């Protein structure tokens, strides 16, 4: 009797899965269909139990006809057999579970009568016959069904219950199609948010509770395996939930409620077949697999535009298939007791999966496809939009009554009407907010009317057919000279002189299609008036009309005439300016060419003893302000680099002055750095003062002889990269003063001596390199320049120079260059 008590308790727990499914599906669907979803779950339970008692139990557990169908126990009587009564009740709950799986998948579109027919087909034919193949027991306790005889194992119905329900759901979905609005024309899925996710969470928790009886009661006895079965059930559900949580967080950045619920259910479905023959760790792995399979199957359904409202197919079919195959992968052969190896067991399990699909899908799909071609199995689009609560059951709600009032108000077009407010209810709060919106709308319409009535432009509305004027503002009388009541009902054609229009083409199509045209209005008395017209087509549902605004542009036309005369004068001045620009451009071109002519030639650089030298200069404008020179004199080399403030002709001329002064001083054997720079500064300072200019420049001079450099003058840091890769950055701030800024700079001038070894590289540059910006405004920087030089340290000076310029170009990209770019690379031979 204790075993009987255990089976009855578990039957009660399995019954809790019915309200669990109801809560889950009602919460995941829209409120306008919630009553329909709930009553389907209630009705299919009654149908399934009734049919299972009448002949389903006989088909499933009656004496087997060669392993295919039961032949007795119709209209089962259990009066004198409490064990049979407990067993029947437990199995009837299983039948109800398999049947109700379809409810959620096809929610929100299937006719109630169609669903009841599917429920009858499921519980009366498909489920019990397949159940016979897998679970029928002979009196001796051996498997009577042909799948059971082969060694098929499915303790609590991963395939027998869940996959059967899933296959039937898939067949029905393919026949009735997706809900309206679920997929865009290009196939992109649109999420339809459930109405009550907390209710769905409650439903899922009830299902968990029912699953303990579902799996624990399948032993049909309170034995030593029951505790482990319940633990495995819970752990598999948890593993599926955690898997779905991690997936949702990684892909969507949020833990989506629906994924968590279905992931946990996928784990529970997967463990249902093997919870009594696997280890605890195996149960966790099966649960993880169940969660993953559910997520993958859900994505596949969306890809093929199959609309499963609650993801019943991914959970029950996907999880059921995985759980059935997992029996052979993780099951203990001794506990299985089939006498098969893992490989043989896998083939048997796979065969059962295929047979379940062929049987359930193969019957349901063609049958429903045939019926659907004769009588539609889903509700009309209008009923679907209204909601199945009303269309299928006439179950009105406060929301529906509210919508009815709103629809009446929309038809009357009376903005002063208000929706009745039912206090202390959610709908009442909605009605209150709606009335507030109507207050704001009425206020906005009144403001718009005030603007229209006080506008100085003529504002008309007219019909697309015949251009019949239906409304006009007061300014229409002023512009066209007709009384307002006379204008109403007239055609727009009578107010416009179409032949006198200034448009080259017919202005009417331009006004209506392009929305703008210049026209000539026809005032009362036949007087023409230039107008600018704009028109907009307004569509409100199936109704459409045009709104046009006509503005008197007489004054603007007069201004355009005056403007045309002014344009002629401007054209003459522009011609003169172009001639002046050509002359100035020629002068700039000459200066630019002169600059290039005075730069050191390659043959001069190659003639330098002891150094490899490679130089590069590119002005940001036609004439640059950067300077560099290499001059051989008396067995040594003087190298100069400078940067004149500003750009253009004035800066270029100052650069030429510096080049000339340096060469002159060198020819006069001036070698003392302090005297050299001070004399050069006085010369440039005098010229700058005479030019009444604010230009000046930074200038560094290097005297090279026999591996030694004497550095003087203030400029950017001098970079020295030793042959060992060590980098030295020489700050020149204390070696001089800007040239041309003060008359006497001798007290600021100093020099620094550098010794060079073979392979050492010296780099001179202007700030056009280090301050060059990329598209994000980041500087190129001296560190990056040092890295490039060090990377190509073993290469000749010319390759080092080219590598640096190419790296600079990559940094700049499409960004505009604002400063001159000058680079001088010297390498000790």
Residue, then its C-alpha position, 0 to 999 in steps of 0.5 A: x500500500x505504501x507504493x500505491x500511496x507514493x504513486x498517488x502523491x506523485x500523480x498529484x504532483x504531475x497534475x500540478x504541471x497543468x496549472x504550471x503550463x497554464x501560468x507559463x503560457x498565459x504569462x508569455x502571451x499577450x493579455x488579449x489572449x490570456x483567457x483563451x490560453x488558460x481555457x485551452x489548458x483546462x479543456x485539453x486536460x478534461x479531453x485527454x483524461x476522458x479519452x485515455x480512460x475510454x480507449x487510450x489506456x487500452x491502446x497503451x497498456x492493454x494486452x499487446x497485439x504483436x507489440x503494436x497495439x493494446x486490445x483490452x481494458x477499454x472504459x477501464x474499471x478500477x473498483x476492486x484494484x487500487x494498484x491499477x487505479x493508482x497506475x491509471x491516474x498516474x498515466x492519465x496525468x502523463x497523457x494530459x501533459x503530452x497533450x497540453x504541450x501543443x497549447x503554448x506553441x500554437x497560442x494566439x492564432x488557432x481556433x479553439x475548435x481546431x485545438x480541441x480536435x488536435x487534443x483529441x488526436x494527441x491523447x486518443x491516438x498518437x500518444x497512447x499508440x506510441x506509448x504502447x510501443x515503448x512502455x506496454x508491460x506484459x503480465x510477466x513485467x517484460x516489455x510488450x511493445x516492439x520498441x521496448x523489446x528492442x531495448x528502448x529506455x525512456x523512464x519518464x517520457x523524454x520521447x514518449x511524452x515530450x517529443x511526441x508533444x513537440x512533434x505534434x506542435x511543430x506540425x501544427x505550427x507549419x500548417x497554421x503559420x506565424x502570428x501577424x507581425x511576428x516576422x517582417x517581410x524580410x524574415x527578421x523576427x519581431x519579439x512579441x512581449x509576454x503580458x505577465x512574466x512573473x506569472x510565467x516564473x510561477x508556472x515554471x516553478x510549479x512545473x519544477x515541483x510537478x517534475x519531481x513527481x513526474x520522474x520520481x513516481x515513474x519508478x512506481x515504487x518508493x525505492x532506494x532510487x527515488x531520492x537520487x532521481x529527484x536530485x538528478x532532476x533538480x540539478x539538470x534543471x538548474x544546469x539548463x537554467x545556468x547555461x541559458x543565463x550565461x548564454x543570454x548574458x554573453x549574447x544579449x548583455x542581459x539575462x532575458x527571462x524567457x531564456x532562463x525559463x526555457x533553459x531550465x525546462x530544457x534541462x528538465x526534459x532532457x533528464x526525464x529519460x535517464x534520471x534513474x540510470x546516470x550519475x550525478x555529474x552525468x545529470x548535470x552534463x545532460x542538463x547543460x546539453x538540454x539548455x544548449x539544445x533548447x537555445x539552438x533549436x529556438x534560433x533555428x525556428x526563428x531562422x525558418x520563420x516558425x513562430x512558437x509562442x512559448x518555445x515549446x518545440x525547442x524545449x520539448x522536442x529538442x530537449x526530448x531528443x537530446x535526453x533520449x540519446x543521452x541515455x546511451x551516452x551517460x547511462x550505466x549499462x548495468x542499471x539499464x539492464x538491456x544487455x546492449x553495449x553503449x553503441x547498440x543502445x544509442x542506435x536503439x534510442x536513435x531509432x525510437x527518436x526517428x519513429x516518434x517523429x515519423x509517427x507523430x509528425x507524419x500523422x498530424x501534418x498531412x491530416x491538418x494540411x488537408x483540413x486547412x485546405x478545406x476549412x481554415x484552422x486559424x482565426x481571421x486576422x481581424x479576430x487575431x488583432x482583437x484577441x482570442x479572449x473576445x473572438x473565441x469566447x466573448x470573454x470581455x475585459x475592462x480593457x476591451x470595454x475601454x477600447x470600445x469607448x475609444x473606438x466610438x470616440x474616434x468615429x465621432x471625432x469629438x475631442x471633447x468626449x472623455x472615457x469614463x474612469x473606473x476608480x481603484x483599478x488599473x484600467x481606471x488608471x489607464x482611462x485617466x491617463x487617456x483623458x489627460x492625453x485627450x486634454x493635451x490633444x484638444x489643447x494642441x488642436x486649439x493651438x493649431x487652429x489659432x495658428x492657422x486662423x491667424x497665419x498671413x498665408x493662405x492655407x487650404x485643404x482639398x481632395x485628391x480627386x477633383x481638387x475640391x477645396x474643403x477648408x480655408x483659413x481667413x487669409x485666403x480671402x485676403x490673398x485671393x479676394x474671394x469670400x471664404x464661403x465662396x471658395x469652399x467647394x470650388x476647385x483649386x484650378x479656379x484659383x490658379x492661372x496655370x498658363x501664366x505660371x513661371x514654371x517651365x513645366x506644368x506646375x500642378x504635378x510639381x505642386x502635388x508630387x514634389x510638394x513645391x511650385x511657384x504659381x500665378x494666383x487668380x484674384x477676383x477681378x482677373x488680377x494675377x499675383x505671384x505665389x509660392x505654393x507648398x502641398x503635403x498629402x495627409x493620409x489618415x487610415x483609408x482617407x487622404x487629403x492635401x494641405x496647401x499653403x500659398x504665400x504672396x511673393x510679390x515683394x520677393x520677386x521685386x527683390x529678385x530683380x534687384x538681386x539679379x542686377x547686383x549679381x551682374x555687378x558682382x560677376x564683373x568684380x569677380x572677373x577682375x579678382x580672378x585675374x588678380x589671383x592668377x597674377x598672385x598665383x604665378x608669384x607664389x609658384x615662382x617662390x615655391x620653385x625657388x625654395x625647391x631649387x635652393x634645397x640640397x641636391x642628392x649629389x651634394x648629400x652623397x658628397x658628404x664625407x663620413x655621413x649618410x644624409x637623407x632629407x625630405x620637406x613638404x609644405x602644407x601650402x603652396x609656399x612653406x615656412x620650414x628650412x633645412x640645408x647641408x653645406x660642405x665647407x673647409x672639410x666639415x659640414x654645416x647642417x641647419x634646420x628651422x621652422x618659420x612661424x606661419x605659412x605662405x609667401x611671407x614665411x617662405x621669403x623669410x626662409x629664403x633670407x635665412x638660407x642666404x644668410x647662413x651660406x653668406x656667413x659660411x663663405x666668410x669663414x664665420x665658424x664661432x657658433x655664438x657669433x654665427x647665430x648672433x650675426x644671423x639673428x641681427x640680419x633677420x631681425x632687421x629685415x623682419x622690422x623693415x617688413x613690419x612683420x611678426x614672423x620669427x623662426x626656431x633654428x638649430x645648426x650642427x657643425x660636423x667634422x670627423x665623427x663629432x657634432x657641435x650643436x647650437x641654436x634653439x629648435x625641436x629635440x635632436x634625436x640620437x639613436x646609437x648603434x646599440x639601439x639606445x636613444x638620446x633626446x637632446x633638448x635645445x631649449x638652452x642652446x639658443x633663442x628664436x631668430x628674429x624676435x630680439x635684436x641681440x641673442x648672444x647671451x642665450x647661445x650655447x653649444x653641445x658636443x656629440x660624439x658619433x660612432x659607426x652606425x649611430x643615427x641623428x634625426x632632425x625634424x620640425x613640429x609638423x611631424x610630431x604634432x601631425x594629427x590622425x582622424x581622431x585628433x591624436x598626435x604622431x609624437x616623438x616616441x613613435x618617430x624614435x621607435x621607427x628609427x630604432x626599428x630600421x636602425x641597420x638600414x641606410x639613412x634613405x630607407x630610414x627616412x622613407x620608413x618614417x615618412x610612410x609611417x607618418x602617412x599611415x598615421x595621418x590617413x585622410x586627415x588634413x595636413x596643417x603644418x609643413x613636414x621636414x625630416x633630416x636623417x644622418x647616419x655615421x658611416 
